[in-house]
Amino acid sequence: MTAFQVTDRAFARVAKILDGEAAKALRVSVEGGGCSGFQYKYDLVDGAADDDLVLEGAATVVVDPVSLPFLEGAELDFVDDLMGQSFQIKNPNAQSSCGCGTSFSLL
C-alpha cells in the first residue's frame, strides 16, 4: 500500500485556513471513539514532531506515527458540494463508516 496522501484541494483548503493563523500545519490523527470504533481528528498545530509524517503542498499536513497505520493508503480530500464543505478521508482500511464521515471501523 502507499502512504497517506493529500489532494491538491485539501492542501489549498488547509492553506486558506492557516492564512492569518499562528498555527503552521494541520494534524490528522486517529483516536478511539465515535460511533464506529475509531474517529478522525483534525487539529491546527505549530509544526511537526520529530517522528511525524510531513506532507508538503500549498500547506503542511502532519500525521503522527501511532495514527499512520490506520491511514495507510488513505487520502485526505476537501469536498465542497450541496451537502456542505468538509475534509473527507477515503480510507481503504475502513470496513464501514458513519454517516458523519469522521468515524470508521477497521477490516
KANORLIN-V103086 format. One line per field, one symbol per residue. phi: phi as a letter, one per 30 degrees, with the letter a starting at -180 (. if undefined). psi: psi as a letter, one per 30 degrees, with the letter a starting at -180 (. if undefined). burial: b if it has 9 or more other ideal C-beta (glycine too) atoms within 8 Angstrom, else e. A space follows every 50 residues. Layout:
phi: ???
psi: ???
burial: ???
This chain:
phi: .cdecbddddedddedddeicddcacccbbbdkidcjbbdbbbdbdldde cddcccadbcbbbddddeddceidbcbccbbddkcadbcccddddabddd iccabcd
psi: lllklkleeeeeeeeeefjflflflkkklklkalfgelkkkkkklfakle glkkkkbfakkkklfefeefgkglkklkkjaffaklkkkjjffkelllff gfklll.
burial: eeebbbbebbbbbbbebbeeeebebbbbbbeeebebbbbbbeebbeebee ebbbbebebbbbbbeebbebbbbbbbbbbeeeeeeebbbebebbeebbee bebbbbe
